[in-house]
Every structure is written in C-alpha cells, then in structure tokens.
C-alpha cells in the first residue's frame, strides 16, 4: 500500500513523497526545493526513485536538477508541452504511468498554466496548482473556460479520492468561500476544523473530491445561485449563462478579494 507524506518547502508548499512498505525507493511530486527532500530521504533511509512534475513554475521544479545530479537515470515525468526542460519522460492526456507499482493516469488540466497536468487514480489525485482545498489556481496562462473544463475532469473522480495539492492555502481559500456561500453548513463546519488544525500548525490536506464538491465554490460553479454574493462588477452579462461564466466571475472576485 502506498504511503504519502508531506515535505514542507518554501513558506506554504508541500512536496509529496510516495513510498511503499518494504521498498527503499521514494518518489516525489513537484520538488521546488531539493534540500528538504534530501533531508527527508536521509532521515527515512530512502533513495529517490523518480519525480512527478505538474507544471513548470519554479516552486514546483527548482529542486529537480540537484536531486538528479548524482543519478541521471532518475525518471522525471512531466507535461510534454512544458517550458521546463528537466522532464525526461514527457506525458500527454490519458497517458498511464507506474509509480511504485501503482498506476496513475495523466489528465491535462490547463488553466493555471497551459502545461499543467494532474496524476490521478481512483484513490489519489496529485493536482498541483489546479485544484486546491476550497479553491483553485490563479489563471496565469489559461482561460476561465479552460480551467472550468479542467476542474470538471477532476469532478469525475470517485467521491473518496484523496486530493493532494501543492499549497497550504486552505484557510485563506475558505475565508473567500464563506464570502461566496455564507450559509453553506458544510463549508462553515470545515472552516472551523481547518482553523483548529492550523492553530496547531497541522496540515489541512489531503482533502477529497466529495469534500470539495461541498465546500469549493469553483467546483460548484454549475450551481446557478453560486454568484449571488459576487459583486456585480465581476459578473459578465451573457445571454446564455454557462457554468464557466460563473467560474469566471468567482475567479475575478477571488483575484480582487
């Protein structure tokens, strides 16, 4: 059975480390820094077996060169269309890869960046900066329509699928979510739980697909009333209002929140 541990990096990043019992190899996801990974591997008597990259941003890739310096055979899986040049095994939508005997499917999820991918199966989803708990990534390169379609791919995963994103943004995301849905009981209850966890500097992740469908306004953009609390200046008037128009309004609101 695969085990997933969070390695803290920068101020709020998590580098996810995957291991299985009886195997001294570990895989890491989005190593923006090498030092905390190397320290964790040494403390756990592990060696690096491979790296998964979701997109090209420095806080997800800057540690790769140092991590593979002593062993250039280490596989670095990442998006085929990425500006990041450290990928040794480029991937496209629907590709499958094996990590420690566990199969992951690749989903292309443009929006935050155009090269963004997620690594998913029925039990786990490594979503990088596409889906956060209570939120989603800022649109640096893609469009609202692209990001909405990307989130819809993730919505089709099983309800119990655990979501491992790359940032501890949950508390701030839920503050925004409560501005959007101030009377959502699931959201209010989860926000209280997260506040307690963060008071003790405990991680708020992983979340689940089921949880996000209850509390994440961006995942709930197909609910017609989701933009009732959004200031009018962020809402575009359209004849045929589609869910991604609601998403666009929410994203503009969040960017100015």
C-alpha positions as CSV (number, residue, x, y, z in Angstrom):
1,X,0.0,0.0,0.0
2,X,1.3,3.4,-0.9
3,X,2.1,6.0,1.8
4,X,2.1,9.7,1.1
5,X,3.9,12.2,3.3
6,X,4.2,15.9,3.0
7,X,7.6,17.5,2.9
8,X,7.4,21.2,3.7
9,X,9.1,23.7,1.3
10,X,9.2,27.4,1.0
11,X,6.6,29.1,3.2
12,X,3.5,27.1,2.1
13,X,4.5,24.4,-0.4
14,X,4.2,20.7,0.1
15,X,6.4,18.3,-1.8
16,X,4.5,14.9,-1.7
17,X,6.7,11.9,-1.0
18,X,5.3,8.4,-2.0
19,X,6.6,5.2,-0.6
20,X,5.5,1.6,-0.2
21,X,6.3,-0.8,2.7
22,X,9.5,-2.8,2.1
23,X,10.7,-0.6,-0.7
24,X,13.6,1.8,-0.1
25,X,12.7,3.9,-3.2
26,X,10.7,7.1,-2.9
27,X,9.0,9.3,-5.5
28,X,8.4,13.0,-5.0
29,X,5.9,15.3,-6.6
30,X,6.8,18.9,-7.5
31,X,10.1,19.4,-5.7
32,X,10.6,23.1,-5.8
33,X,13.5,22.7,-3.3
34,X,16.0,19.9,-3.1
35,X,17.2,20.4,0.4
36,X,14.1,19.4,2.3
37,X,13.7,16.3,0.0
38,X,17.3,15.2,0.6
39,X,16.9,15.7,4.4
40,X,13.7,13.6,4.4
41,X,15.2,10.8,2.3
42,X,18.2,10.7,4.6
43,X,16.1,10.6,7.8
44,X,13.9,7.8,6.4
45,X,16.8,5.8,4.8
46,X,15.3,6.2,1.4
47,X,16.7,6.8,-2.1
48,X,15.0,8.7,-4.8
49,X,13.3,6.6,-7.4
50,X,11.5,9.2,-9.6
51,X,9.9,12.6,-9.8
52,X,6.5,13.8,-10.9
53,X,6.1,17.4,-12.2
54,X,2.7,19.0,-12.7
55,X,3.8,22.3,-14.3
56,X,6.8,24.5,-14.9
57,X,6.6,27.1,-12.2
58,X,9.9,27.4,-10.2
59,X,8.4,26.4,-6.9
60,X,7.5,23.0,-8.4
61,X,10.7,22.4,-10.4
62,X,13.7,24.2,-9.0
63,X,14.9,21.3,-6.9
64,X,15.0,18.8,-9.8
65,X,18.5,19.5,-11.1
66,X,20.1,18.9,-7.7
67,X,18.0,15.8,-7.0
68,X,19.1,14.1,-10.2
69,X,22.7,15.4,-10.2
70,X,24.2,12.2,-8.8
71,X,21.9,9.8,-10.6
72,X,20.9,11.0,-14.1
73,X,18.9,7.7,-14.6
74,X,16.2,9.0,-12.2
75,X,13.0,9.5,-14.2
76,X,11.3,12.9,-14.3
77,X,7.7,12.7,-15.5
78,X,6.1,15.9,-16.6
79,X,4.0,17.6,-19.3
80,X,5.2,17.3,-22.9
81,X,4.4,20.9,-23.7
82,X,6.3,22.3,-20.7
83,X,8.8,25.1,-20.8
84,X,10.6,23.3,-18.0
85,X,13.5,21.4,-19.7
86,X,14.2,18.9,-16.9
87,X,11.4,16.4,-17.9
88,X,12.9,13.1,-19.2
89,X,9.6,11.4,-19.8
90,X,7.1,13.8,-21.4
91,X,3.4,13.0,-20.9
92,X,0.1,13.8,-22.7
93,X,-3.5,13.4,-21.8
94,X,-4.6,9.9,-20.9
95,X,-1.1,8.5,-20.6
96,X,-0.6,6.0,-17.8
97,X,2.5,5.6,-15.6
98,X,3.6,3.2,-12.9
99,X,4.8,4.6,-9.6
100,X,5.9,2.0,-7.1
101,X,3.5,-0.5,-8.6
102,X,0.6,2.0,-8.5
103,X,-0.9,3.1,-11.8
104,X,-1.6,6.8,-12.4
105,X,-3.5,8.3,-15.3
106,X,-2.4,11.7,-16.7
107,X,-5.0,14.4,-17.0
108,X,-4.2,17.6,-18.9
109,X,-5.6,20.5,-16.8
110,X,-4.7,23.8,-18.5
111,X,-5.8,27.0,-16.7
112,X,-3.2,27.9,-14.1
113,X,-0.6,27.3,-16.8
114,X,-1.0,25.8,-20.2
115,X,1.2,22.9,-19.5
116,X,-0.5,21.8,-16.3
117,X,-1.2,18.1,-15.7
118,X,-2.5,16.0,-12.8
119,X,-1.6,12.5,-11.8
120,X,-4.7,10.6,-10.7
121,X,-6.3,7.2,-10.0
122,X,-9.4,6.2,-8.1
123,X,-7.7,6.7,-4.7
124,X,-5.3,9.6,-5.2
125,X,-5.0,12.8,-7.2
126,X,-1.9,15.0,-7.3
127,X,-3.4,18.2,-8.5
128,X,-0.5,20.7,-8.3
129,X,-2.0,24.2,-8.6
130,X,-5.2,23.2,-10.5
131,X,-7.4,22.2,-7.6
132,X,-6.8,23.4,-4.0
133,X,-8.9,22.7,-1.0
134,X,-11.5,25.4,-1.1
135,X,-10.0,27.0,-4.2
136,X,-8.2,26.7,-7.5
137,X,-5.1,28.2,-9.1
138,X,-4.9,31.7,-10.4
139,X,-5.1,31.9,-14.2
140,X,-1.6,32.9,-15.2
141,X,-1.8,31.5,-18.7
142,X,-5.1,29.8,-19.4
143,X,-8.7,31.0,-19.6
144,X,-11.7,30.6,-17.3
145,X,-13.3,28.2,-19.7
146,X,-10.2,26.0,-19.8
147,X,-9.9,25.9,-16.1
148,X,-13.6,25.0,-15.7
149,X,-13.2,22.1,-18.1
150,X,-10.1,21.0,-16.2
151,X,-12.0,21.1,-12.9
152,X,-14.7,19.1,-14.5
153,X,-12.2,16.3,-15.3
154,X,-11.4,16.1,-11.6
155,X,-15.0,16.2,-10.6
156,X,-15.5,12.8,-12.3
157,X,-13.1,11.1,-9.9
158,X,-14.6,8.9,-7.2
159,X,-16.0,10.8,-4.2
160,X,-13.5,9.3,-1.8
161,X,-10.5,10.1,-4.0
162,X,-7.9,12.0,-1.9
163,X,-6.7,15.2,-3.3
164,X,-3.0,16.2,-2.7
165,X,-2.4,19.8,-3.9
166,X,0.8,21.6,-3.5
167,X,0.0,24.6,-1.2
168,X,-1.3,25.2,2.3
169,X,-3.9,27.7,1.0
170,X,-6.9,26.1,2.6
171,X,-7.6,28.6,5.4
172,X,-7.4,31.6,3.1
173,X,-9.5,29.8,0.4
174,X,-12.2,29.0,2.9
175,X,-12.4,32.7,4.0
176,X,-13.2,33.5,0.4
177,X,-15.6,30.6,0.0
178,X,-17.5,31.9,3.0
179,X,-17.9,35.2,1.3
180,X,-19.4,33.4,-1.6
181,X,-21.6,30.9,0.4
182,X,-22.0,32.4,3.9
183,X,-24.8,29.9,4.7
184,X,-23.2,26.7,3.5
185,X,-23.2,24.4,6.5
186,X,-20.6,22.0,5.2
187,X,-18.3,24.9,4.4
188,X,-18.8,26.6,7.8
189,X,-18.1,23.3,9.7
190,X,-15.0,22.5,7.6
191,X,-13.7,26.0,8.1
192,X,-13.8,25.6,11.9
193,X,-11.9,22.3,11.6
194,X,-9.2,23.8,9.4
195,X,-8.9,26.8,11.8
196,X,-8.2,24.4,14.7
197,X,-5.7,22.4,12.6
198,X,-3.8,25.5,11.6
199,X,-3.7,26.8,15.1
200,X,-1.5,23.8,15.9
201,X,0.4,24.1,12.6
202,X,-1.1,20.9,11.4
203,X,-1.6,20.2,7.7
204,X,-5.1,20.7,6.3
205,X,-4.6,18.1,3.5
206,X,-5.4,15.8,1.8
207,X,-9.0,16.8,1.0
208,X,-11.3,14.6,-1.0
209,X,-13.4,15.1,-4.2
210,X,-16.5,14.7,-2.1
211,X,-15.4,17.4,0.3
212,X,-14.6,19.8,-2.5
213,X,-17.9,19.4,-4.1
214,X,-19.5,20.5,-0.9
215,X,-17.2,23.5,0.0
216,X,-15.3,24.7,-3.0
217,X,-17.1,27.5,-4.9
218,X,-15.0,26.9,-8.0
219,X,-16.1,23.3,-8.1
220,X,-19.6,24.4,-7.6
221,X,-19.8,26.9,-10.5
222,X,-22.6,24.9,-12.1
223,X,-24.9,25.9,-9.3
224,X,-27.0,28.8,-10.6
225,X,-27.0,30.6,-7.3
226,X,-23.3,30.4,-6.7
227,X,-22.7,34.0,-7.8
228,X,-25.5,35.6,-5.7
229,X,-22.9,37.2,-3.3
230,X,-20.4,38.1,-6.0
231,X,-20.1,41.9,-6.6
232,X,-21.8,42.9,-9.8
233,X,-18.6,44.4,-11.3
234,X,-17.1,40.9,-11.6
235,X,-20.1,39.4,-13.4
236,X,-20.2,39.5,-17.2
237,X,-23.7,39.8,-18.7
238,X,-24.3,37.0,-21.1
239,X,-27.3,35.7,-23.0
240,X,-26.6,32.0,-22.4
241,X,-25.1,31.8,-18.9
242,X,-22.9,28.7,-18.7
243,X,-21.1,27.4,-15.6
244,X,-17.7,28.7,-16.8
245,X,-19.2,32.2,-16.8
246,X,-19.9,31.7,-13.1
247,X,-16.4,30.4,-12.6
248,X,-15.0,33.5,-14.4
249,X,-17.0,35.7,-12.0
250,X,-15.8,33.8,-9.0
251,X,-12.1,33.9,-10.2
252,X,-12.3,37.7,-10.7
253,X,-13.8,38.1,-7.3
254,X,-11.1,36.0,-5.7
255,X,-8.3,37.9,-7.5
256,X,-9.6,41.1,-6.0
257,X,-10.7,39.7,-2.6
